[in-house]
Amino acid sequence: MNVQTILFTALSSLGANKMRAGLTLLGVVIGVAAVITLMSIGKGVQQSITQRIESLGTNLLFVRPGDANQGGFSRGQGSATTLTMADAFALKDDVFTPSVAAVAPEISTTAQVVAGRNNTNTRIYGVTPEYLAARNFDLSSGEFITPGHVRENSQVVVLGSEVAETLFGFRNPVGQKVRLNSRQFKVIGVLESKGGGNRFFSLDDQALVPITTAYYRLSSQRTAQGGINVQTINVQLHDVDDVDKAIREVATVLRLRHRITREDDFSITSQQETIEALQETTNTFVVFLGAIAGISLLVGGIGIMNIMLVSVTERTREIGIRKAMGAKRRDILLQFVSEATLLSLGGGGVGVTLGFVLSILLNGRSLLGTPTQTVFSPEVAVLALVVSAAIGLFFGIYPAMRAARLHPIEALRYE
Amino acid sequence: MIELENVTKIYRMGKVEVPALRGVSLTVGQGEMVAIMGPSGSGKSTLMNLIGCLDVPDSGRYTFEGEDVGRLSDDRLAEIRNRKIGFIFQTYNLLPRLTALANVELPLLYGNGRDRRRRAMEALEKVGLGDRVHHRPTELSGGQQQRVGIARALVKNPSLVLADEPTGNLDSRSSEEIVAILQSLNREQGLTVVVVTHEPDIAASTQRIITTRDGVVVSDEPVKNQRMALAGIG
């Protein structure tokens, strides 16, 4: 039997029971469409997270203190207080660290911000003037923290757009007074919105103060040596391709300053690494979504097997007739396998189309209160098609084998 | 052409063993028209299945055109059925979904069947159904369905036609037509025809009557005056 004949025979058999074939198909359609749609959403989430981090600048290194050990118990990375302001400024050196364009140390704490009758609890970052450029922020109004502010521990604050809106609504906050932990601060500027936040994390929900102010007026931490401890040193590079070189330079300088002979008391990560690590995490999320949808595809496959088993029983006599007419086992096997595969592949095709349409419809819609973008990937579509064909083969082969093994006489006698 | 030597066949119905054939020996030559008669349970259907290569003997030897059927693989048996043997059934065994034409094409699907449509058309015209090719079995009378069955049996130009109670479900006029077709196939094309029947009229239309009882052949006699059916196709 040639391919054309097999396909024609399979199609006409399926066509004889359109309702049944349609419902079986629907099982696969739903499964494949679910896989495509959920994967598109997952990919969209992944992309928007990556984009948001990339919007913070890709040519960044983060230097953080290593983990503090107390009696053998690690308190986790960043818990040590080994990095100081002096370390930060030493990293900006044309001789030792030529790859570094700018250095922006930061410390962070949380505080209650109060303006009149409005208040909010937000993250406060103590920063230097370099922070704005290094982290790719823009001001929507007012001015940023100046070297003078840092020198004089000025009680000035730059508000994130979300904080500004919460406290002042549509009024211009610049020049207004706010209270941070009961100290009065003057609002000197507002950051441009980065957008794309969610209820757990937003780049617009923060406030920036001079690093010295944060240290001496807001933070409870004090260093024994008298210098200012910093939690993160943002290092901006001239060129994103110099990441590896820059990491070596920065590490060398810090090892010299800290007189390290064995284990580093700091860690350096690049923005690139952060993005990669995050992508790995979100990949798991995407695959997880796909797997959940895959279950419904599996159920669709079981539906095919079920209907094929019924079909084999119903058509026992037909199988007998075909065998008497000279059909070999292989012919019968092929006939039923191709019916199952046509069902699953047809369902896969319709499902991919439906999933494509759904992911376009869902693009930009609000899901769970978060605007969601979807990314339809052709690879996933091809994969879904291949998987659905494989499911047809897998779940069709057992019923087909039962059909092929029937004894011609018993099949002919079947009522 | 057909040679059975001391052939036995036992069927198992659950735990009970039912001996269907208990040592049958017979020969059918090329171009013969033979009737197999006997009461139900006499083993004539089993004999038919064996001759038709639908089953193989438990012991003894069955040679079909020089091949020892008992030693053949399932695939080889299917090939023989496809190329050499045409089956005609009491209940026609047409596929209800398919048109007369598609039913006749069926044997051509297996094995290298070229010009399927044309060959099926010719076979249907031979049995006088050239104007009914696109009808489904349910749209045809019993006699017409059986003629579709005959066309299907003939489409591969077999050397043997096996008819199992071919007129069992038909009125006498249709029966007469079917017998006439079988006779003309035998006479004009030299086809070997084996008919299982319990109707003496049909048996008398053949050249030789083999009678079975309780799984053995009890008589094997030539017909003295072969009754000729009146060909009145249409």
Interface residues (C-beta under 8 A of the other chain):
Chain A: M1 T5 T9 S12 S13 A16 R317 E318 G320 I321 R322 K323 A324 M325 G326 A327 K328 R329 R330 D331 H407 P408 I409 L412
Chain B: N49 G52 L54 D55 D74 D75 A78 E79 R81 N82 R83 F87 F89 N93 L95 R97 L98 L106 P107 L109 Y110 G111 R152 K156
